[in-house]
């Protein structure tokens, strides 16, 4: 049998405020086409199916369509809940769906109840376990390593009673030796959420989720990564999956790649160069992170960048002169007139100096205010000075 390992769908996710619904629909179509072409018999989804514990209705319907299409191909689905999912919501009607070939593993009670695939392979699914709420149930201390170790031990006890069958374990965690990205939610601080890959010893394959970069910690312990990028730190990722073949005496694993449905570009340079250079023409149809290196902050940079790179989503600055780093208080202290104070406020809020036209308008407005005050036309709304 061929088994596809993927994870971290994060259905309903946005990228810097831009919806990824369309791209996730395209990925779902590609998954279906690939399963049909490669004659995949089962798909493992290792957590973070949804991006939020309470996903929108259209996102739930999106996932329902995907499951229906997979079952139309007679592909079994084994999925676990991740730290973004609500285990209770995701596992709703799991007993009913089990008979339809969709196997949810969202409860501690099901850890030692593996899914038996058509070829006899046993798949043990461990949901994401919050240490504080799971420790007492598992009889261990409330740390990620000890809670997950205890959960894996439950699965291992069952697996040892079936030594002649292939065994796959599914978990959602941060294994030591793996590399993270900017887009994962931190499970715990100070590396307290990291677990040792040793805990998966005794299984033929560990299908992990949580980290968004595809990687192998060991030959038998692997992350599939997310199908789509969710941060600019993933701009150089080659998004893909792992394809497991159980037809041989030992498990064979090969890599596959998804067609890039989200093209990212991280470009930098002075604004005028970026607006004219052919060297960055390739980024015009990408989601862009732009770092401007101008020594002085240019006027209306985002508007001007989007004229060429319409999907510029993040703008950063580097190389600004030291004068640009002055505090607002120091700027106000240097102001010699009301017009200069207004200019300092504007520059603080907008992050750039006034242009000639704007400076003239402020000078004119201040002069008019001073004229009105001198004429006595700037009293309180009641017309009586001194009244509250």
C-alpha positions as CSV (number, residue, x, y, z in Angstrom):
1,X,0.0,0.0,0.0
2,X,1.1,3.6,-0.6
3,X,0.5,6.0,2.3
4,X,0.8,9.7,1.9
5,X,2.1,11.7,5.0
6,X,1.0,15.4,5.2
7,X,0.2,17.8,8.0
8,X,-0.5,21.4,9.0
9,X,-3.2,22.2,6.5
10,X,-4.2,25.2,8.5
11,X,-7.4,25.5,6.6
12,X,-8.8,29.1,7.0
13,X,-5.4,30.6,7.4
14,X,-4.5,34.1,6.0
15,X,-1.1,35.3,4.9
16,X,-0.5,38.9,6.3
17,X,-4.2,39.5,6.1
18,X,-4.6,37.9,2.6
19,X,-6.9,34.9,2.5
20,X,-5.4,31.6,1.3
21,X,-8.8,30.0,0.7
22,X,-8.3,29.9,-3.1
23,X,-4.8,28.4,-2.8
24,X,-5.9,25.8,-0.3
25,X,-8.7,24.8,-2.8
26,X,-6.0,24.4,-5.5
27,X,-3.9,22.2,-3.1
28,X,-6.9,20.0,-2.3
29,X,-7.4,19.4,-6.0
30,X,-3.7,18.5,-6.4
31,X,-3.9,16.1,-3.5
32,X,-6.8,14.3,-5.1
33,X,-5.1,14.1,-8.5
34,X,-1.9,12.9,-7.0
35,X,-3.7,10.2,-4.9
36,X,-5.4,8.9,-8.0
37,X,-2.3,9.0,-10.2
38,X,-0.1,7.3,-7.5
39,X,-2.8,4.9,-6.4
40,X,-2.5,6.0,-2.8
41,X,-4.4,3.9,-0.4
42,X,-4.3,6.1,2.7
43,X,-3.5,9.7,3.7
44,X,-2.2,10.6,7.1
45,X,-2.8,14.2,8.3
46,X,-0.6,14.9,11.4
47,X,-2.5,17.7,13.1
48,X,-3.5,21.4,12.6
49,X,-6.2,20.6,10.1
50,X,-7.7,23.9,10.8
51,X,-6.0,27.2,11.7
52,X,-8.5,28.1,14.4
53,X,-10.3,26.1,17.1
54,X,-13.6,27.5,15.7
55,X,-13.2,27.5,11.9
56,X,-15.6,29.4,9.6
57,X,-18.5,27.5,8.0
58,X,-17.0,27.8,4.5
59,X,-13.7,26.3,5.8
60,X,-15.5,23.3,7.4
61,X,-17.3,22.8,4.1
62,X,-13.9,23.0,2.3
63,X,-12.5,20.2,4.4
64,X,-15.7,18.1,4.1
65,X,-15.4,18.3,0.3
66,X,-11.8,17.1,0.5
67,X,-12.7,14.1,2.7
68,X,-15.6,13.2,0.4
69,X,-13.3,13.3,-2.7
70,X,-10.7,11.1,-1.0
71,X,-13.3,8.5,0.0
72,X,-14.7,8.6,-3.5
73,X,-11.2,7.3,-4.5
74,X,-11.4,4.7,-1.7
75,X,-8.5,6.4,0.1
76,X,-8.6,5.9,3.8
77,X,-7.8,9.0,6.0
78,X,-6.2,9.0,9.4
79,X,-5.9,12.4,11.1
80,X,-5.0,13.8,14.5
81,X,-5.7,17.1,16.1
82,X,-3.0,19.7,16.5
83,X,-2.4,22.6,18.8
84,X,-4.5,24.9,16.5
85,X,-7.4,22.5,16.5
86,X,-10.2,22.0,19.0
87,X,-9.9,18.2,19.6
88,X,-13.6,18.0,20.6
89,X,-14.9,19.9,17.5
90,X,-12.6,18.1,15.1
91,X,-13.5,14.7,16.5
92,X,-17.2,15.2,16.3
93,X,-19.0,12.1,15.0
94,X,-15.7,10.3,14.8
95,X,-17.3,6.9,15.6
96,X,-19.7,7.3,12.8
97,X,-17.1,8.5,10.3
98,X,-14.8,5.6,11.3
99,X,-17.1,3.2,9.5
100,X,-16.8,5.4,6.4
101,X,-13.0,5.2,6.3
102,X,-12.2,8.5,8.0
103,X,-10.4,7.9,11.2
104,X,-10.1,10.7,13.7
105,X,-7.7,10.4,16.6
106,X,-8.4,13.3,19.0
107,X,-8.7,11.5,22.3
108,X,-6.2,10.0,24.8
109,X,-8.5,6.9,25.1
110,X,-7.9,6.0,21.4
111,X,-4.0,6.2,21.5
112,X,-3.7,2.4,21.8
113,X,-6.5,1.7,19.4
114,X,-4.7,1.8,16.0
115,X,-6.3,2.1,12.6
116,X,-5.7,-1.1,10.7
117,X,-5.2,-0.3,7.0
118,X,-6.2,-2.7,4.2
119,X,-2.6,-4.1,4.0
120,X,-2.5,-4.7,7.8
121,X,-0.4,-1.7,8.6
122,X,-1.2,-0.3,12.1
123,X,-1.5,3.5,12.4
124,X,-1.4,4.9,16.0
125,X,-2.7,8.4,16.2
126,X,-1.7,10.7,19.1
127,X,-3.5,14.0,19.3
128,X,-1.7,17.2,20.5
129,X,-1.6,16.9,24.3
130,X,-1.6,19.9,26.5
131,X,0.7,18.9,29.4
132,X,-1.4,20.5,32.1
133,X,-4.7,18.8,31.2
134,X,-3.2,15.5,30.1
135,X,-0.6,14.7,32.7
136,X,-3.0,13.4,35.3
137,X,-4.8,11.2,32.8
138,X,-1.4,9.7,31.7
139,X,0.0,9.5,35.2
140,X,3.1,11.7,34.5
141,X,4.5,15.1,35.2
142,X,3.1,18.0,33.1
143,X,5.9,18.5,30.6
144,X,5.6,18.0,26.8
145,X,8.3,15.3,26.8
146,X,6.9,13.2,29.6
147,X,3.3,13.5,28.5
148,X,4.1,12.5,24.9
149,X,6.5,9.8,26.1
150,X,3.7,8.3,28.2
151,X,1.2,8.5,25.3
152,X,3.7,6.8,22.9
153,X,4.3,4.1,25.5
154,X,0.6,3.2,25.5
155,X,0.8,2.8,21.7
156,X,4.1,0.8,22.0
157,X,2.6,-1.6,24.5
158,X,-0.1,-2.4,22.0
159,X,2.4,-2.6,19.1
160,X,4.6,-5.1,20.9
161,X,1.7,-7.5,20.9
162,X,1.6,-7.3,17.1
163,X,5.3,-7.5,16.2
164,X,4.9,-8.9,12.7
165,X,2.8,-6.0,11.4
166,X,4.1,-2.7,10.0
167,X,3.5,0.1,12.6
168,X,3.2,3.9,12.0
169,X,2.8,6.4,14.8
170,X,1.4,9.9,14.2
171,X,2.1,12.9,16.5
172,X,2.1,16.7,16.6
173,X,5.1,18.0,18.4
174,X,8.5,19.8,18.2
175,X,11.2,17.0,18.0
176,X,14.8,17.9,19.0
177,X,17.0,18.4,15.9
178,X,14.2,19.9,13.8
179,X,14.1,23.4,12.3
180,X,11.2,25.6,12.9
181,X,9.9,28.7,11.0
182,X,8.3,32.0,11.9
183,X,4.8,30.7,11.3
184,X,4.4,28.0,13.9
185,X,2.7,28.8,17.2
186,X,5.2,28.4,20.0
187,X,4.2,25.3,22.1
188,X,6.3,26.4,25.1
189,X,9.1,28.8,25.8
190,X,12.7,28.1,26.7
191,X,12.7,24.8,24.7
192,X,10.3,23.3,27.2
193,X,8.1,22.1,24.4
194,X,10.9,20.1,22.7
195,X,10.7,16.3,22.8
196,X,13.4,13.7,22.0
197,X,13.0,11.8,18.8
198,X,14.1,8.7,20.7
199,X,10.6,8.3,22.1
200,X,9.4,7.0,18.7
201,X,11.8,4.0,18.7
202,X,10.1,0.7,18.1
203,X,7.9,2.0,15.3
204,X,8.6,1.6,11.6
205,X,7.8,5.3,10.9
206,X,6.8,8.4,12.9
207,X,4.7,10.8,10.9
208,X,5.1,14.2,12.6
209,X,3.3,17.5,12.3
210,X,3.6,21.0,13.7
211,X,6.8,22.2,11.9
212,X,6.1,23.7,8.5
213,X,9.3,22.7,6.8
214,X,9.6,19.2,5.3
215,X,12.5,17.4,7.0
216,X,13.8,14.1,8.2
217,X,15.1,14.0,11.8
218,X,15.9,10.3,11.2
219,X,15.1,7.9,8.3
220,X,12.1,6.8,10.3
221,X,11.1,10.1,12.0
222,X,10.0,12.8,9.5
223,X,8.0,16.0,9.2
224,X,6.0,16.5,6.0
225,X,5.8,20.2,6.5
226,X,2.8,22.3,5.5
227,X,1.4,22.2,2.0
228,X,1.5,26.0,1.7
229,X,3.9,28.6,3.1
230,X,2.5,30.7,5.9
231,X,5.4,33.2,6.5
232,X,8.1,34.8,4.4
233,X,10.6,32.7,6.4
234,X,9.3,29.8,4.2
235,X,10.1,31.6,0.9
236,X,12.8,29.0,0.0
237,X,10.9,25.9,1.1
238,X,10.2,23.2,-1.3
239,X,6.7,22.2,-0.1
240,X,5.9,18.5,-0.3
241,X,5.0,15.3,1.3
242,X,6.4,11.8,2.1
243,X,5.1,8.8,0.3
244,X,5.4,5.5,2.2
245,X,5.4,2.2,0.3
246,X,4.6,-0.9,2.5
247,X,4.7,-3.4,-0.2
248,X,8.4,-4.4,0.4
249,X,9.6,-6.2,3.5
250,X,10.8,-3.0,5.0
251,X,9.1,0.4,4.7
252,X,10.3,2.5,1.7
253,X,10.0,6.3,1.9
254,X,10.3,8.8,-1.0
255,X,9.7,12.5,-1.3
256,X,7.1,14.2,-3.4
257,X,6.6,17.9,-4.1
258,X,3.5,20.0,-4.3
259,X,3.2,22.4,-7.2
260,X,3.8,25.9,-5.7
261,X,0.4,27.5,-5.2
262,X,1.8,30.5,-3.3
263,X,4.9,32.2,-4.8
264,X,6.8,34.4,-2.2
265,X,9.4,37.0,-2.9
266,X,11.7,38.7,-0.4
267,X,13.4,41.6,-2.2
268,X,15.4,44.5,-1.0
269,X,17.0,47.7,-2.4
270,X,16.4,51.4,-2.8
271,X,12.8,52.3,-3.8
272,X,13.6,53.9,-7.2
273,X,15.8,50.9,-8.1
274,X,13.1,48.4,-7.2
275,X,10.5,50.3,-9.2
276,X,12.7,50.3,-12.4
277,X,15.0,47.3,-12.3
278,X,14.4,44.3,-14.5
279,X,16.3,42.1,-12.0
280,X,13.2,42.0,-9.8
281,X,10.6,41.6,-12.5
282,X,10.1,38.0,-11.5
283,X,8.5,39.2,-8.2
284,X,5.7,41.2,-9.8
285,X,3.2,38.3,-9.5
286,X,4.4,37.1,-6.0
287,X,3.4,37.9,-2.5
288,X,6.2,40.3,-1.5
289,X,8.2,41.2,1.5
290,X,10.1,44.4,0.6
291,X,13.1,45.8,2.6
292,X,14.0,49.3,1.6
293,X,17.6,50.4,2.0
294,X,17.1,54.1,1.3
295,X,19.1,56.3,3.7
296,X,16.0,58.5,4.1
297,X,12.5,57.2,4.3
298,X,10.8,57.9,0.9
299,X,7.3,59.3,0.5
300,X,4.3,56.9,0.1
301,X,6.5,53.8,-0.3
302,X,3.8,51.1,0.0
303,X,1.5,52.8,-2.5
304,X,4.4,53.2,-5.0
305,X,5.6,49.6,-4.5
306,X,2.1,48.2,-5.1
307,X,2.0,49.9,-8.4
308,X,4.6,47.4,-9.6
309,X,4.3,44.7,-7.0
310,X,0.5,44.7,-6.3
311,X,0.7,42.0,-3.6
312,X,3.3,43.7,-1.4
313,X,2.2,42.5,2.1
314,X,5.1,43.5,4.3
315,X,7.4,46.6,4.2
316,X,10.6,46.9,6.2
317,X,13.3,49.5,6.4
318,X,17.1,49.1,6.9
319,X,19.9,51.6,6.5
320,X,18.1,54.7,7.6
321,X,20.3,57.5,8.7
322,X,20.7,58.0,12.5
323,X,18.7,61.2,12.3
324,X,15.7,59.1,11.4
325,X,16.0,57.2,14.7
326,X,15.5,60.4,16.8
327,X,12.8,60.1,19.5
328,X,9.6,62.0,19.2
329,X,10.5,63.9,22.4
330,X,13.8,65.1,20.9
331,X,12.1,66.2,17.7
332,X,9.5,68.2,19.6
333,X,12.3,69.8,21.8
334,X,14.0,71.0,18.6
335,X,10.9,72.6,17.2
336,X,11.2,76.4,17.0
337,X,7.7,77.2,16.0
338,X,4.2,75.7,15.9
339,X,4.7,74.8,12.3
340,X,7.9,72.9,13.1
341,X,6.0,71.1,16.0
342,X,3.3,70.1,13.5
343,X,5.9,68.8,11.1
344,X,7.6,66.8,13.9
345,X,4.3,65.2,14.8
346,X,3.5,64.4,11.2
347,X,7.0,62.8,10.7
348,X,6.6,60.7,13.8
349,X,3.2,59.4,12.8
350,X,3.8,58.9,9.0
351,X,7.5,57.9,9.3
352,X,8.7,60.3,6.7
353,X,9.4,64.0,6.2
354,X,6.9,66.5,4.8
355,X,7.2,67.2,1.1
356,X,7.3,70.8,-0.1
357,X,3.5,71.0,-0.7
358,X,2.6,69.5,2.6
359,X,5.1,71.8,4.4
360,X,3.5,74.8,2.7
361,X,0.0,73.7,3.7
362,X,1.0,73.3,7.4
363,X,2.7,76.8,7.4
364,X,-0.5,78.2,5.9
365,X,-2.8,76.5,8.3
366,X,-0.8,77.6,11.4
367,X,-0.7,81.2,10.1
368,X,-4.5,81.1,9.6
369,X,-5.0,79.7,13.1
370,X,-2.8,82.4,14.6
371,X,-4.7,85.1,12.6
372,X,-8.0,83.8,14.0
373,X,-6.7,83.7,17.5
374,X,-5.5,87.2,17.3
375,X,-8.9,88.3,15.9
376,X,-10.6,86.6,18.8
377,X,-12.4,84.0,16.7
378,X,-11.0,80.9,18.4
379,X,-12.8,81.1,21.7
380,X,-14.8,78.3,23.3
381,X,-17.9,77.0,21.3
382,X,-20.2,78.9,23.6
383,X,-18.5,82.1,22.7
384,X,-17.7,82.8,26.4
385,X,-14.0,82.6,27.3
386,X,-13.1,80.6,30.4
387,X,-16.3,78.5,30.5
388,X,-15.8,74.7,30.7
